[in-house]
Amino acid sequence: MNKIGLYFGSFNPIHIGHLIIANHLVEHTSLDEVWLVISPQSPFKKKASLLDNHHRFELVYRAVENYDKIKPCDVEFNLPTPNYTSKTLTVLEEKYPEKVFGLIMGEDNLKTFHKWKNYEFILDSHDIYICPRLGKGNVPEMFQNHPRIHFTDTPILAISATLIRNSIKNGKNVQPLLSPEVWKYIDEMNFYR
């Protein structure tokens, strides 16, 4: 069975940090593929800085075109809001019964994971791959030695989409932080200016 790691994010925009983490996980863990799950824009929280769903999907698609094991995923675009990760997992399992899905999350998210809706269900049936973050904190004891939680050695990168958006707005060169295809689309479409 194919093991798929689900990496959730707004990817506004997707940058090299996302790609480095996804590629590291697919090359250095038991995952066969990583799917970048693009979070939809909430109809209740329209943010001017958040690109429309189809534009963010296009950016992710262009960013991973040359990676065989990393794919864009728009499954959440068609789910009612607010949506929860447990629902996304159920939908994907029904659609792809031949695949096994796990979650990819930052260590900071693990600290509050016990507050997620249906977190016990997620943990009972899915592996979770934890990426280290700057600013360590205390991971709850119940998650420290859990057989389904895998702490990874992915590189810690202090690159943020917020920094990229603000830099573009201020006329700064952000090309080293983006794959060429992503930068080309952002530049052509005049995004974040």
RATAFEN-V449703 format. One record per pair of residues at least 12 apart in sequence whose C-alpha atoms are under 10 Angstrom apart, sorted by the first residue. I is the first residue (numbers start at 1). J is the second residue. Records with the same first field share a line. If there is no record, write none. Layout:
I->J / J
This chain:
1->32 / 97 / 98 / 99 / 100
2->30 / 31 / 32 / 33 / 96 / 98 / 99 / 100 / 101
3->26 / 30 / 31 / 32 / 33 / 34 / 98 / 99 / 100 / 101 / 102 / 127
4->26 / 30 / 31 / 32 / 33 / 34 / 35 / 69 / 70 / 99 / 100 / 101 / 102 / 103 / 104
5->22 / 25 / 26 / 29 / 30 / 31 / 32 / 33 / 34 / 35 / 36 / 37 / 70 / 100 / 101 / 102 / 103 / 104 / 105 / 126 / 127 / 128 / 129
6->22 / 31 / 33 / 34 / 35 / 36 / 37 / 71 / 72 / 73 / 89 / 101 / 102 / 103 / 104 / 105 / 128 / 129
7->21 / 22 / 34 / 35 / 36 / 37 / 38 / 72 / 73 / 102 / 103 / 104 / 105 / 106 / 129
8->35 / 36 / 37 / 38 / 39 / 73 / 76 / 85 / 103 / 104 / 105
9->36 / 37 / 38 / 39 / 40 / 105
10->36 / 37 / 38 / 39 / 40 / 41 / 50 / 51 / 53 / 56 / 57 / 161
11->36 / 37 / 38 / 39 / 50 / 51 / 53 / 56 / 57 / 59 / 60 / 160 / 161
12->38 / 39 / 49 / 50 / 51 / 52 / 53 / 55 / 56 / 57 / 59 / 60 / 160 / 161 / 162 / 164 / 165 / 192
13->50 / 51 / 55 / 56 / 57 / 59 / 60 / 160 / 161 / 162 / 164 / 165 / 178 / 182 / 183 / 186 / 191 / 192
14->36 / 38 / 56 / 57 / 59 / 60 / 61 / 62 / 63 / 64 / 160 / 161 / 164 / 177 / 178 / 179 / 182 / 183
15->59 / 60 / 63 / 159 / 160 / 161 / 164 / 174 / 175 / 176 / 177 / 178 / 179 / 182 / 183
16->63 / 157 / 159 / 160 / 176 / 177 / 178 / 179 / 182
17->155 / 156 / 157 / 158 / 159 / 160 / 161 / 177 / 178
18->36 / 60 / 63 / 157 / 159 / 160 / 161 / 178
19->36 / 60 / 63 / 64 / 67 / 70 / 178 / 179
20->154 / 155 / 156 / 157
21->34 / 104 / 131 / 153 / 154 / 155 / 156 / 157
22->34 / 35 / 36 / 69 / 70 / 71 / 104 / 154
23->64 / 67 / 69 / 70 / 154
24->152 / 153 / 154 / 155
25->104 / 129 / 130 / 131 / 152 / 153 / 154
26->69 / 70
27->69
28->152 / 153 / 154
29->129 / 150 / 152 / 153
31->69 / 100 / 101 / 102 / 129
32->69 / 70 / 100
33->67 / 68 / 69 / 70 / 71 / 101
34->68 / 69 / 70 / 71 / 72 / 73 / 101 / 102 / 103 / 104
35->64 / 69 / 70 / 71 / 72 / 73 / 74 / 101 / 103 / 104
36->57 / 60 / 61 / 64 / 70 / 71 / 72 / 73 / 74 / 104
37->57 / 60 / 71 / 72 / 73 / 74 / 75 / 76 / 77 / 88
38->53 / 54 / 56 / 57 / 60 / 72 / 73 / 74 / 75 / 76 / 77
39->53 / 56 / 57 / 73 / 74 / 75 / 76 / 77 / 83
40->52 / 53 / 54 / 56 / 57 / 74 / 75 / 76 / 77 / 78 / 79 / 81 / 82 / 83
41->53 / 76 / 77 / 81
42->77 / 80 / 81 / 82 / 83
43->81 / 82
44->81 / 82
48->192
49->162 / 165 / 166 / 191 / 192 / 193
50->165 / 191 / 192
51->191 / 192
53->74 / 77
54->74 / 77
55->185 / 186 / 189 / 191
56->72 / 74 / 182
57->72 / 73 / 74
58->72 / 182 / 185
59->72 / 179 / 181 / 182 / 183 / 184 / 185 / 186
60->72 / 73 / 181 / 182
61->73 / 181 / 182
62->179 / 180 / 181 / 182 / 183 / 184 / 185
63->178 / 179 / 180 / 181 / 182 / 183
64->179 / 181 / 182
65->181
75->88 / 89 / 91 / 92
76->88 / 91 / 92
79->91
84->116 / 117 / 118
85->103 / 116 / 117 / 118 / 119 / 122
86->116 / 117 / 118 / 119 / 120 / 121 / 122
87->117 / 118 / 122
89->101 / 102 / 103 / 122 / 126
90->122
100->125 / 126 / 127
101->125 / 126 / 127 / 128
102->122 / 123 / 125 / 126 / 127 / 128 / 129 / 148 / 149
103->122 / 123 / 126 / 127 / 128 / 129 / 130 / 149
104->127 / 128 / 129 / 130 / 131 / 149 / 150 / 152
105->128 / 129 / 130 / 131 / 132 / 151
106->129 / 130 / 131 / 132 / 133 / 134 / 151 / 152
107->129 / 130 / 131 / 132 / 133 / 134 / 135 / 136 / 137 / 138 / 139 / 151 / 152
108->130 / 131 / 132 / 133 / 134 / 135 / 136 / 137 / 138 / 139
109->130 / 131 / 133 / 139
110->128 / 130 / 131 / 138 / 139 / 140 / 143 / 144 / 149
111->137 / 138 / 139 / 140 / 141 / 143
112->139 / 140
113->139 / 140 / 143
114->140 / 142 / 143
122->148
123->143 / 146 / 147 / 148 / 149
124->147 / 148
125->148
126->148 / 149
127->146 / 147 / 148 / 149 / 150
128->146 / 147 / 148 / 149 / 150 / 151
129->148 / 149 / 150 / 151 / 152
130->149 / 150 / 151 / 152 / 153 / 154
131->150 / 151 / 152 / 153 / 154 / 155 / 156
132->151 / 152 / 153 / 154 / 155 / 156 / 157
133->154 / 155 / 156 / 157 / 158
134->156 / 157 / 158
159->177
160->177
161->177
164->177 / 178 / 192
165->191 / 192 / 193
166->192 / 193
167->192 / 193
168->186 / 187 / 190 / 191 / 192 / 193
169->191 / 192 / 193
170->192 / 193
171->193
